[in-house]
Amino acid sequence: MIQDIFPHRFNNQYLANQRMNEADWVFHFRGNELLVKIEGNTVVLPQRKDFPELSEQTPATFLFQLNERSCFLITNLRENSQEGLEYKDMSFFRTIDQPEVAWVAVAAFQLKNWYALNKFCGQCGSPTKHKTDERALMCPACKTVFFPKISPAIIVAILSNDKILLARNASFTGNRFALIAGYVDVGETIEQAVRREIKEEVGLSVTNIRYYDSQPWPLSGSLMIGFIAEADEEQPIVIDNKEIVEAGWFSRGNLPNHPNTSSIAGELIARFERGELLSQSFCPTEEQMR
């Protein structure tokens, strides 16, 4: 999955009072695009030394570390001022062969969005300031503290004998199918969310719900909690025609276009295709249960 970047090392501990060094990574976004270097077929993260215009006075927000090197968010740069740099739509993370670049790009994107949405206090409207000792924003006027918000969401591989249920979301492009997923609602357990989302989106009742694994998904600020469940394929599939526009049971060797293994959805589907997910026989490994 996208966060699995070994042997590279990602450290998301917030380090206060960090100053940019020449070799540190710089993240600058323009909407949904990230400023990067392109060297042949390789996407390279720019460094502080690539921006001679930056000074000690340039506002820079420490994000995290990659391979013991600090990464900073810069919000103000002159447009088109750097040779060899270009903006790439964030979708590039799905296709590059550098998992460490893909992962830190989406992690930085999540933090960029969080900072942008919390410039002002939601309680009194005053401008917020970054706390000096942790990754949090504080309102100097009313003292409200804001931490990054993580939204729990469930995603489910629904099995019936040797088939898996795949669905096409109205927002998908390229005739792509995936698993049923959705956000956990207020006052709900994750198991209740599994049953509700499946019932709402495809009209099925499921049994034997069991945990598979989890995955941070920074693009939506989510923690994806993966499950496997079972359903009787004789039940009629009733799509909601809002989020889901098509759904059906698929056998190995006959799967439609679906996500790759950078996502937990793609990993579950790939394991089904290899015969590693079977009705009533899947048992998580000890590592997955940690």
N, C-alpha and C positions, 0 to 999 in steps of 0.2 A: 504494500500500500504506500501511498505517497509519503507518509512520514517515516518510512523505513529507509534510511539513507546510509546505514553502516557500509563502509568504515568511517564515513564522515560523522562529525560530532556536532549536534545541535544543543545549545544551552539557552533555555528561555528565562533564566534567572535575571531579574532586573538589577542592573548595576548602576548605582547612582553616580552622578558627577563624572561621567566618562567624557574624555576629550577625544576627538577624532585624530587618528594617526593617518599617515599617508597611505598605508596599505589597507585601511578599513574599508568595508563595503558600504556603498551609498545606494539608497533606495529612493527614487523620485518617481511619483506617479502623475499621470495626466488622465484623470477619469479612471477608466478601466485598463489603462495602458501603463507599462513599466518601462523606464529608460534603461536600455542595456547596450552592450557591445555585441556585434555579430562578427565572429571570426570564422570564416568558412561556413560550416554547418553547426557551429558551436555558439551557444548563447553564453556570454560572459557577463558577470556582474561588474559594474564600474566601481572604481576605488576613489578614495579622496583625492589621490594624485591626478586623476583624470579631470578634475574641476579646479583649475587655477583661480577661478573667480571666488572660490570659497575662502572665508577667513575665519579667524577666531570668533568674530561677532556673528557669523551666520548661524541662525537657529538650527540646531540639529538634535533630534530625539533618539536616544539610545533605544534599540529594539531588542536585540538578543545577540548571541555569538554563534558563528559557524566556524568550526575548526579553530576555536580559541581566538578568532578574529572578530572584533566588534562590528555590528551592522547598525547603521543610522538611517533615520528617515529625514529627508530634506524636502521641505515643501516649496521653497522659493528658489527657482533657477531660471536663468534667461532661456527663452525658447530657442531651440536650434542653434545653440552657441558652441556646441562641442562636436568636433569632427569624429567620425567613427562611432557615434552613438545614435541609437534610434529607439523609437517607442514601439513596443510590441504589445498587442492585446494579450490580456492575462490568460487567454485560452492556450497560449503557447506551452504552458506547463504540462498539457496533456500529451505532447508529442516529442518533447526533447529527451535525449538520452542521459541527462545529468540530473539524477534524482535530488541531489542536494540543492541545486539551483531551483528546481521546481518547487521543492518544499519551502525554502526560505522566501521565495517570491510570494506564495499564497499566504504564508504566515505574516509577512510584512503587509500584505494587502488587507488582511483582517485588522491589524493594528492601525493602519492608515485610516480605514473607515471608522474605527472606534474613536480615534482622536478627532476626526472631522465632525462626527455626530455629537460630540460632547464639548464643543468650544464654549458653550454657555450652560449654566446651571439650569436643570429642568424644573427646579423648585422656585428659584427667585429671579432667574434670568441674568445673573451676573456672569462675567467672563470667568472661566475656570483656570486654574493653574496646576501644573504638574507637581505632585508631591515629590519631595527630595529623597525619600527613603524607600519608595516602593512604586510599582507600576499602578498608579491611581491618579485621578484628577480630583482636585478639591475646590470647592467654592469658597473664596476668601470671605464672602459676606455672610452666608448662612452655615458654613462649615460642612455642608453635605459632601460626602466622598463618593466618587464614581469609579468602579472597577470594571474591567472588560467583562462583557456579558457573554456567557456561553449558553446556547439554546440546545437542550437535549432533543434528539430526534431518533425515531426507530426506523430500522430498515429490515425487511424480512424476506428470506428465501422460503417460499411456500412450496412444499413438495407433495406429490401424490404418486405413490409407487415409484415409477422411473421417469416421472415428468416434473417439470418446474413451471410455476406460473410466472410469466413475464408480461409487463404492461407498458404501453406507450403513453407517456405524459403529453398533454397538449402543448407543452413548451419545448419538447424535444425536437431536434432537427435530424435530418438524415435517416428517418424511419427507424430511430433507435428505440430499443426496448430495455427496460430495467426492472428492478424489484419494487414492490410496494414500500413506500416510505412516508413519513410524516412527523410533524412535531408533536411532542408531548404537551397536552393541554393542562391548564390550571387544575389542581386537585386530582390529577391522574397518576397512577403508577405506570411504569413503562410497559408492563404486561397488558394493562387495560388499553394503553395507546395502541399496542399491536392489534388487539382484537377490533378496536374501533376503526382504525385506519383501513384495515382489510375489509371490514363490513361496509364502510362508507364508499370505498373506491371500487371494489369489485364484487360486493355482495356475498362474500364467502364467510362461513364460520370455520374456525381453525381449532386444532387441538395440539397437545404435545409441544407447547412453546418452550424453547430452550435457548439460552444465551450462546452466542457464537464468539464475538469479539467486538471491540469498539475502535473508532477512528475519529480523530479531530478533522473537521472539514472547514478550514478557515474561510472559504469563499462565502459561506452563509453564516459564519460564526457559530457553527453547530458542533456538537459531539454526537456522531452517528453511532448508535448502539445496535449491533447486529444480532438478529435472531434467526432461528430456523423453526418453522411450524409445519403442520400437516393439515391437509384438507381433502375431503372426498371430491374427486373430480366430476362426480355425477351431479354435484350441486350446480345450478345455473350460475354463470358469471353475469353479474349485472353491473356494468360500468356506470360511473356517475356522470359521464359526458361533460364534466367540468375540468377536473384535473386529468382524468384518465379517458382517453378516446378509443383505446383498443387494448384487449387483454386476451390471453389464451394460454393453454398448456402446451409445453414444448418438450421434445425428447432430445437426448444426446445425439449429436451429429446433425441436428436440424434446428439449431438456435438462430434467431434473428440477430441483426446488428445490436451490439450491447456494449456497455462500458468496459474499459480495460482494467487491469488489476491495480491501477493507481488508487482505485476506490474500493471500499468494502463491498459494494454491489458487484463490481467486476470480479473481485476475488471469490465471492460466493458462487457466482455463475461459473467461473472457471473451475472451481472445485467440483461443482455438479457435473460439468462436462467431462471431467476426468474420472467420474464415478466415485468421488470421495464424499459426496453428500447423498445419503440414502435414507429413505423413509424408515423411521423407527430404529435407525442404527447409528445415527451420528452421535458421537461423544466427543466433546471438546478435549483437546490435549491439556496437560497440566499447565503448559506455558500460556495457552489461551485463557485459562481460568484465573491466572494471576491478575 
